[in-house]
């Protein structure tokens, strides 16, 4: 049995590209993307209780606990598996809100995966991913823990193996409204579907970038600066931008050259989620 008091990773993700291929009658956009994890992210601790209450001991300012994705995930699993015990959750929030790094979705996935084992709920990966989809389109990829080619609304996942470079991630001082970007009348919604070979050959982009540049000058400035050193890309709808480097030293040199007042961090790309690596190590 894993130690309930230990901390568990909720890793960040990057969208290595994002093409919007259409729009369904229900308003959801269809897309193609490639998710890869980072070796940086939030951390969660879970302490089981005999009483069935679920408590977040570290609420986010302005976010009612009942609306927090970790609490919602725990309650969903508790109801689905008819669990009679509860849990106290501590969240060490390290990823920026509205950054496009998937922090909330990753927190929810870590909650589902770890509590499934702690509570001995017995759900398999497919069942956990289906629960995660009820919480958000990005949650299943974190549940499954493998870099993935995504289609549909992001729920159709095919595991992939792609290079794992060092990234510099720049964090502009803004929070992007995903809804505003996807509702923008000028957003490209008819990109031609591509193949993994197209992506590996560099024939991909982020369809949200033009709109985000227009709405958020700080992000445009970060993209322009990073483009002077490597190919700069936007993750999701932003706000974070990233670029790949051949090694840690090159990424560090770029980080040290950031303009005064800018924030950024270095992380390694991972095709296997750090959460799943930690779970495997805990079994040993």
KATAFEN-V702392 format. One record per residue. PHI is phi in whole degrees, 0 to 359 (999 if undefined). OMEGA is omega in whole degrees, 0 to 359 (NA if undefined). BURIAL is b if it has 9 or more other ideal C-beta (glycine too) atoms within 8 Angstrom, else e. Layout:
phi:PHI omega:OMEGA burial:BURIAL
phi:PHI omega:OMEGA burial:BURIAL
This chain:
phi:999 omega:179 burial:e
phi:290 omega:179 burial:e
phi:285 omega:184 burial:e
phi:294 omega:184 burial:e
phi:273 omega:183 burial:e
phi:286 omega:179 burial:e
phi:269 omega:182 burial:e
phi:236 omega:182 burial:b
phi:285 omega:169 burial:b
phi:237 omega:192 burial:b
phi:289 omega:171 burial:b
phi:287 omega:172 burial:b
phi:231 omega:169 burial:b
phi:240 omega:165 burial:b
phi:269 omega:183 burial:b
phi:290 omega:166 burial:b
phi:200 omega:178 burial:b
phi:207 omega:176 burial:b
phi:251 omega:176 burial:b
phi:260 omega:190 burial:b
phi:258 omega:180 burial:b
phi:171 omega:180 burial:e
phi:220 omega:182 burial:e
phi:278 omega:178 burial:b
phi:302 omega:180 burial:e
phi:278 omega:176 burial:e
phi:97 omega:178 burial:e
phi:288 omega:178 burial:e
phi:270 omega:171 burial:b
phi:268 omega:188 burial:b
phi:209 omega:166 burial:b
phi:232 omega:177 burial:b
phi:203 omega:174 burial:b
phi:228 omega:180 burial:b
phi:267 omega:169 burial:b
phi:227 omega:182 burial:b
phi:275 omega:172 burial:b
phi:244 omega:178 burial:b
phi:274 omega:175 burial:e
phi:232 omega:179 burial:b
phi:170 omega:176 burial:b
phi:281 omega:175 burial:b
phi:227 omega:178 burial:b
phi:231 omega:173 burial:b
phi:236 omega:183 burial:b
phi:234 omega:175 burial:b
phi:239 omega:183 burial:b
phi:288 omega:178 burial:b
phi:230 omega:177 burial:b
phi:286 omega:176 burial:e
phi:288 omega:187 burial:e
phi:279 omega:184 burial:b
phi:294 omega:175 burial:e
phi:245 omega:185 burial:b
phi:233 omega:171 burial:b
phi:263 omega:185 burial:b
phi:278 omega:183 burial:e
phi:230 omega:184 burial:b
phi:296 omega:177 burial:b
phi:279 omega:178 burial:b
phi:304 omega:177 burial:e
phi:82 omega:180 burial:e
phi:243 omega:177 burial:e
phi:303 omega:184 burial:e
phi:305 omega:181 burial:b
phi:297 omega:180 burial:e
phi:265 omega:180 burial:e
phi:294 omega:184 burial:b
phi:296 omega:179 burial:b
phi:292 omega:179 burial:b
phi:294 omega:179 burial:b
phi:298 omega:179 burial:b
phi:296 omega:180 burial:b
phi:298 omega:180 burial:b
phi:293 omega:179 burial:b
phi:297 omega:178 burial:b
phi:294 omega:180 burial:b
phi:302 omega:180 burial:b
phi:289 omega:183 burial:e
phi:297 omega:185 burial:b
phi:260 omega:180 burial:b
phi:55 omega:179 burial:e
phi:277 omega:183 burial:b
phi:261 omega:181 burial:e
phi:266 omega:179 burial:b
phi:241 omega:182 burial:b
phi:201 omega:169 burial:b
phi:251 omega:187 burial:b
phi:244 omega:171 burial:b
phi:246 omega:180 burial:b
phi:245 omega:173 burial:b
phi:266 omega:187 burial:b
phi:275 omega:182 burial:e
phi:248 omega:182 burial:e
phi:272 omega:182 burial:b
phi:289 omega:174 burial:b
phi:287 omega:179 burial:e
phi:68 omega:183 burial:b
phi:265 omega:183 burial:b
phi:80 omega:182 burial:b
phi:262 omega:174 burial:b
phi:77 omega:186 burial:b
phi:302 omega:181 burial:b
phi:296 omega:179 burial:b
phi:295 omega:179 burial:b
phi:293 omega:177 burial:b
phi:301 omega:180 burial:b
phi:296 omega:181 burial:b
phi:295 omega:178 burial:b
phi:299 omega:177 burial:b
phi:299 omega:180 burial:b
phi:298 omega:187 burial:b
phi:291 omega:183 burial:b
phi:288 omega:180 burial:b
phi:292 omega:175 burial:b
phi:301 omega:178 burial:b
phi:278 omega:182 burial:b
phi:298 omega:180 burial:b
phi:278 omega:184 burial:b
phi:54 omega:184 burial:e
phi:287 omega:173 burial:b
phi:83 omega:178 burial:e
phi:281 omega:177 burial:b
phi:271 omega:185 burial:e
phi:300 omega:180 burial:e
phi:297 omega:179 burial:e
phi:293 omega:178 burial:b
phi:294 omega:178 burial:b
phi:297 omega:178 burial:b
phi:295 omega:174 burial:b
phi:297 omega:181 burial:b
phi:299 omega:180 burial:b
phi:297 omega:176 burial:b
phi:292 omega:182 burial:e
phi:265 omega:180 burial:b
phi:170 omega:185 burial:b
phi:295 omega:182 burial:e
phi:273 omega:186 burial:b
phi:294 omega:183 burial:b
phi:302 omega:181 burial:b
phi:295 omega:177 burial:b
phi:289 omega:177 burial:b
phi:299 omega:184 burial:b
phi:283 omega:169 burial:b
phi:76 omega:178 burial:b
phi:231 omega:174 burial:b
phi:308 omega:191 burial:b
phi:212 omega:169 burial:b
phi:277 omega:186 burial:b
phi:245 omega:176 burial:b
phi:220 omega:186 burial:b
phi:72 omega:172 burial:e
phi:264 omega:181 burial:b
phi:109 omega:185 burial:b
phi:266 omega:179 burial:b
phi:270 omega:190 burial:e
phi:244 omega:174 burial:b
phi:238 omega:180 burial:e
phi:301 omega:180 burial:b
phi:223 omega:171 burial:b
phi:243 omega:180 burial:e
phi:230 omega:179 burial:b
phi:306 omega:181 burial:e
phi:242 omega:184 burial:e
phi:280 omega:168 burial:b
phi:273 omega:180 burial:b
phi:243 omega:162 burial:b
phi:259 omega:179 burial:b
phi:251 omega:178 burial:b
phi:263 omega:184 burial:b
phi:245 omega:177 burial:b
phi:297 omega:185 burial:b
phi:278 omega:178 burial:e
phi:219 omega:175 burial:b
phi:242 omega:185 burial:e
phi:274 omega:173 burial:b
phi:275 omega:179 burial:e
phi:301 omega:180 burial:e
phi:299 omega:181 burial:e
phi:297 omega:180 burial:b
phi:292 omega:184 burial:b
phi:288 omega:178 burial:b
phi:268 omega:185 burial:e
phi:295 omega:184 burial:b
phi:295 omega:182 burial:e
phi:267 omega:181 burial:e
phi:294 omega:174 burial:b
phi:293 omega:182 burial:e
phi:232 omega:184 burial:b
phi:225 omega:179 burial:e
phi:294 omega:178 burial:b
phi:289 omega:176 burial:e
phi:302 omega:180 burial:e
phi:240 omega:177 burial:b
phi:252 omega:176 burial:e
phi:298 omega:177 burial:e
phi:299 omega:176 burial:e
phi:301 omega:180 burial:b
phi:299 omega:182 burial:b
phi:296 omega:178 burial:e
phi:274 omega:176 burial:e
phi:89 omega:182 burial:e
phi:266 omega:180 burial:e
phi:205 omega:182 burial:b
phi:200 omega:171 burial:e
phi:244 omega:183 burial:b
phi:295 omega:180 burial:b
phi:278 omega:189 burial:b
phi:300 omega:183 burial:b
phi:299 omega:180 burial:b
phi:291 omega:180 burial:b
phi:297 omega:176 burial:b
phi:303 omega:182 burial:b
phi:293 omega:185 burial:e
phi:274 omega:187 burial:b
phi:228 omega:181 burial:b
phi:302 omega:180 burial:e
phi:296 omega:179 burial:b
phi:287 omega:177 burial:b
phi:302 omega:180 burial:b
phi:295 omega:179 burial:b
phi:294 omega:178 burial:b
phi:298 omega:181 burial:b
phi:296 omega:181 burial:b
phi:296 omega:184 burial:b
phi:291 omega:177 burial:b
phi:298 omega:176 burial:b
phi:285 omega:184 burial:e
phi:236 omega:178 burial:e
phi:194 omega:178 burial:b
phi:289 omega:181 burial:e
phi:268 omega:180 burial:b
phi:224 omega:175 burial:b
phi:264 omega:176 burial:b
phi:262 omega:183 burial:b
phi:61 omega:173 burial:b
phi:266 omega:180 burial:b
phi:88 omega:22 burial:b
phi:270 omega:188 burial:b
phi:288 omega:174 burial:b
phi:239 omega:186 burial:b
phi:213 omega:175 burial:b
phi:214 omega:182 burial:b
phi:267 omega:179 burial:b
phi:228 omega:187 burial:b
phi:290 omega:180 burial:e
phi:202 omega:183 burial:e
phi:297 omega:183 burial:b
phi:298 omega:180 burial:e
phi:293 omega:178 burial:b
phi:295 omega:179 burial:b
phi:296 omega:179 burial:b
phi:299 omega:178 burial:e
phi:293 omega:179 burial:b
phi:299 omega:181 burial:b
phi:291 omega:179 burial:e
phi:268 omega:180 burial:e
phi:304 omega:177 burial:b
phi:303 omega:180 burial:e
phi:305 omega:178 burial:e
phi:91 omega:178 burial:e
phi:277 omega:178 burial:b
phi:245 omega:177 burial:e
phi:194 omega:179 burial:b
phi:218 omega:179 burial:b
phi:256 omega:179 burial:b
phi:212 omega:177 burial:b
phi:266 omega:172 burial:b
phi:291 omega:183 burial:b
phi:226 omega:174 burial:b
phi:278 omega:174 burial:b
phi:244 omega:183 burial:b
phi:298 omega:174 burial:b
phi:303 omega:176 burial:b
phi:297 omega:182 burial:b
phi:291 omega:174 burial:b
phi:296 omega:179 burial:b
phi:293 omega:178 burial:b
phi:297 omega:179 burial:b
phi:295 omega:179 burial:e
phi:296 omega:181 burial:e
phi:292 omega:180 burial:e
phi:285 omega:186 burial:e
phi:284 omega:NA burial:e
